[in-house]
């Protein structure tokens, strides 16, 4: 069975590929110089989904082969792009990307179960959720239960995906609201200064108490605007009016979201 046949076993999960740089004989340079000369050569070590088989290929020739398989429709293009990104990051000394969520980060399993999953070719929770019969045989007793847990986990992430996006949008709106409130508070302070100055110029004999009352009225107007914004945002987020809830409590509820 060729590497292409092994890699085409699963259209959804890409084969696991790691890379190595080896010193190999440079035949042309050895013949020319009359002594053994080596050169660096990058190799791809390919493990098809749910398999223990490791196929070694020179990276350049392997990528050429995969490119042809993509063109013929035997290998998904997304897998090819994933492997190219893995190779690029390996060359830069970076951690390779993971297609899914690593079982090493799954709190629902023990360290021993984690290692058993990796040995069975299930390196991510998504791998386990789609594990074939070959992988299940390697997992043995308890494998079915683990696969069911993985399927439930994957489904829960799909169900909560829109909710996460909605919560992020609400947090962004809440941040904007906070900025609006801060801006209004600064305007209140500025209006107080301006009113104080205007009052002094227009009526030098005007009482200090009257000036303070005017500033206070302006502040009340601004605070009313802020309160209206808070009530509207609360109703928009929670689907109900805050009732007699204080503005400070409403602000705390919005921040908790």
Secondary structure, DSSP 4 states (H G I P E B T S, - for coil): --HHHHHTT-SSSPPEEEEEEEEEE-HHHHHHHTS--EEEEEEEEEE-TT----EEEEHHHHHHHHHHHHHTTSS-HHHHHHHHHHHHHHHTTPPPP-SS-BGGG-TTS-HHHHHHHHHTT--BHHHHHT--HHHHHHH-TTHHHHHHHHHHHHHHHHHHHHHHHHHHHHHHHHHHHHHHHHHHHHHHHHHHHHHHHHHHHH-TTS-HHHHHHHHHHHHHHHHHHHHHHHHHHHHHHHSS--TT--HHHHHHHHHH-
